[in-house]
Amino acid sequence: MTETLVKVDLSSSAYENENVHNRWHPDIPMIAWVKPGEDFILECYDWTGGQIKNDDDAADIRDVDLSQVHFLSGPVGVKGAEPGDLLVVEILDIGTLDGARWGFNGVFAKENGGGFLTEHFPDARKSIWDFEGLFAKSRHIPGVRFAGLIHPGLIGCLPSPDLLDTWNTREKALFDTDPGRVPGLANLPYAPTAHMGRLKGSAAETAAATGARTVPPREHGGNCDIKDLSRGCK
């Protein structure tokens, strides 16, 4: 029977689960080790860690703490893998948890980071989508029903210390070209909301100060956010 390596309790805070993390850092301990070719299951929180609720009020979108995102299940180590190896991961199946067969769309408020079209849509908006098998529909957008490809959006490897330093140096230089821009050109390390998984105490505090945010894609994968990253892909 396929083992579930990460379980989540959607009624409790993601910060209470040591098998998830919300930063990229080489010191974050593996939560489990698997053999090449081994199948396993990871349960996941939504990317905000449960900040968005299934209701008709967009206040949670308006007030969402985007410095917390994204909550990632893992990391999972591969036995025998060495730095520089190419890892091939196949997504065999993907779906929703019982009691949570829904998702959301959000337009983020300009005063809280905004989005790509923030000048045209400055206010927070939310739509809830209920999953019915392959299809999704929303009470907030009547008459629309479509086949949705559920995808994790974000998957990647922990960086080496050198690669992490490269990211932080590069992104700080980019941010400094226009520090007042909304949305910002880069999301820099931010320790107060970092969750470093099984890393604890002073080691966690030290790593949190330089842990890379999970917002952009990078050389290691990361926030790819494409629908094709779904069941059957490698």
C-alpha positions in Angstrom: 0.0 0.0 0.0 1.3 3.4 -0.9 2.5 5.3 2.1 1.2 8.8 2.9 4.3 10.7 4.0 2.6 14.0 4.8 -0.8 14.4 6.4 -2.6 17.7 7.0 -5.3 18.8 9.4 -7.2 21.6 7.7 -8.8 22.6 11.0 -5.4 23.6 12.5 -2.7 26.1 11.5 -0.1 25.0 8.9 2.5 26.4 11.3 1.7 23.5 13.7 2.7 20.9 11.1 6.5 20.3 11.0 6.2 18.3 7.7 5.5 21.5 5.7 7.6 24.6 5.2 7.2 28.0 3.4 10.7 29.0 2.5 13.5 27.5 0.4 16.7 26.8 2.4 19.3 24.0 2.3 19.1 23.4 6.1 15.5 22.4 6.1 15.5 18.7 7.2 14.0 16.0 5.0 10.7 14.7 6.5 11.2 11.3 4.9 13.5 9.4 2.5 12.4 7.3 -0.5 14.0 4.9 -2.9 14.2 5.7 -6.6 11.0 4.5 -8.3 9.0 4.5 -5.0 5.4 5.8 -5.0 4.2 8.0 -2.1 1.4 10.4 -1.2 1.7 13.9 0.0 -1.3 15.7 1.5 -1.1 19.5 1.1 -2.5 22.7 2.4 -3.7 25.3 0.0 -1.0 27.8 -0.9 -2.1 30.3 1.7 -2.1 27.8 4.5 -5.9 28.0 5.0 -6.3 31.8 5.2 -9.0 31.9 2.5 -12.5 30.6 3.5 -15.4 29.1 1.6 -17.8 32.1 2.0 -19.1 35.1 0.1 -16.9 37.7 1.8 -13.6 38.9 0.0 -12.2 40.4 3.3 -9.9 37.4 3.6 -8.5 38.0 0.2 -8.1 41.7 1.0 -6.3 41.0 4.3 -4.4 37.8 3.3 -0.8 37.7 4.7 1.1 37.0 1.5 4.4 36.9 3.4 3.3 33.4 4.6 3.0 31.8 1.2 3.5 29.1 -0.1 3.1 26.2 2.3 4.9 23.2 0.8 4.7 19.6 1.9 8.1 18.0 2.4 11.0 18.1 1.7 11.3 14.4 0.6 14.8 13.0 0.1 15.7 10.5 -2.6 18.2 7.8 -1.5 21.3 7.8 -3.6 20.7 11.1 -5.2 23.7 13.5 -5.3 24.0 17.2 -5.8 23.8 17.9 -9.5 21.8 14.8 -10.4 18.7 15.3 -12.5 15.6 14.1 -10.6 12.5 12.9 -12.5 9.3 13.1 -10.6 6.1 11.7 -12.1 2.7 12.9 -10.7 0.6 9.7 -10.8 -2.6 11.3 -9.4 -3.8 14.5 -7.8 -7.1 15.5 -6.2 -8.9 17.2 -3.3 -9.1 16.1 0.3 -12.4 14.9 1.7 -14.4 17.8 3.0 -12.4 20.3 1.0 -13.6 19.8 -2.6 -13.3 23.5 -3.5 -10.9 26.2 -4.6 -10.8 29.9 -5.1 -9.9 32.7 -7.4 -8.7 36.0 -5.9 -7.9 39.5 -7.0 -5.6 41.0 -4.4 -6.1 44.5 -3.2 -3.6 47.1 -4.3 -2.9 48.1 -0.7 -1.9 44.5 0.0 0.5 43.7 -2.9 -1.9 43.9 -5.8 -1.7 41.8 -8.9 -0.6 42.1 -12.5 -3.6 44.4 -13.4 -3.8 46.2 -10.1 -4.3 49.6 -11.8 -7.4 48.3 -13.4 -8.6 46.1 -10.5 -7.4 47.7 -7.3 -10.0 46.1 -5.0 -10.2 42.6 -3.5 -12.5 40.1 -5.2 -13.1 36.4 -4.6 -14.9 33.5 -6.3 -15.3 30.0 -4.9 -15.2 27.0 -7.2 -16.7 23.7 -6.2 -15.3 20.5 -7.8 -17.6 17.9 -9.2 -15.4 15.2 -10.6 -13.5 16.7 -13.5 -15.6 19.8 -13.5 -15.7 23.1 -11.5 -18.5 25.6 -11.1 -18.9 28.7 -8.9 -22.0 30.2 -7.2 -20.3 33.5 -7.7 -20.2 33.2 -11.5 -23.5 31.6 -12.5 -23.8 29.6 -15.7 -20.1 28.8 -15.9 -18.8 25.2 -15.7 -15.5 24.0 -17.0 -13.2 21.0 -17.0 -10.4 21.9 -14.6 -6.9 20.5 -14.4 -6.0 20.4 -10.7 -2.2 21.0 -10.4 0.2 21.6 -7.5 1.5 24.8 -9.1 4.7 24.6 -7.2 7.3 21.8 -7.0 11.1 22.0 -6.6 14.3 21.0 -4.9 16.0 22.6 -2.0 18.9 24.9 -3.1 22.5 24.5 -2.3 24.0 27.3 -0.1 25.7 28.8 -3.1 22.5 28.8 -5.2 20.5 30.3 -2.3 23.1 33.1 -2.1 22.8 33.7 -5.8 19.1 34.0 -5.6 19.2 36.5 -2.7 21.8 38.6 -4.3 20.1 38.7 -7.7 16.6 39.4 -6.2 17.9 42.1 -3.9 19.5 43.9 -6.8 16.3 43.7 -8.8 14.1 44.9 -5.9 16.4 47.9 -5.3 15.8 49.2 -8.9 12.3 50.2 -7.9 11.6 49.5 -4.2 8.3 51.3 -4.1 6.7 49.3 -7.0 3.3 47.6 -6.4 3.5 44.7 -6.8 7.1 44.4 -5.8 9.7 43.3 -8.3 10.9 40.6 -5.8 9.9 39.1 -2.5 12.9 39.3 -0.2 13.6 37.0 2.8 11.2 37.8 5.7 11.9 35.9 8.9 8.8 36.8 11.0 6.4 34.5 9.0 8.9 31.8 8.0 8.0 28.2 8.8 11.2 26.1 8.5 9.6 22.7 8.9 11.5 20.4 11.2 14.3 22.9 11.7 14.0 24.3 15.2 15.5 26.9 17.7 18.4 29.1 16.8 19.1 27.1 13.6 15.6 27.9 12.3 15.9 31.5 13.2 19.2 31.8 11.4 17.9 30.0 8.3 14.7 32.1 8.3 16.7 35.3 7.9 18.0 34.1 4.5 15.4 31.6 3.4 14.2 32.3 -0.1 10.5 33.1 -0.6 8.6 30.7 -2.7 6.8 33.2 -5.0 8.9 33.0 -8.2 10.1 30.1 -10.3 13.9 29.6 -10.3 16.6 27.3 -11.5 15.3 24.5 -9.2 11.7 24.6 -10.4 9.5 26.3 -7.9 6.4 28.2 -8.7 5.8 27.0 -12.2 2.0 27.5 -12.0 1.0 25.8 -15.2 -2.0 23.6 -15.7 0.1 21.0 -17.5 1.9 20.2 -14.1 -0.8 17.7 -13.4 -1.8 14.0 -13.4 0.5 12.0 -15.7 3.2 14.6 -16.2 6.9 14.2 -15.3 
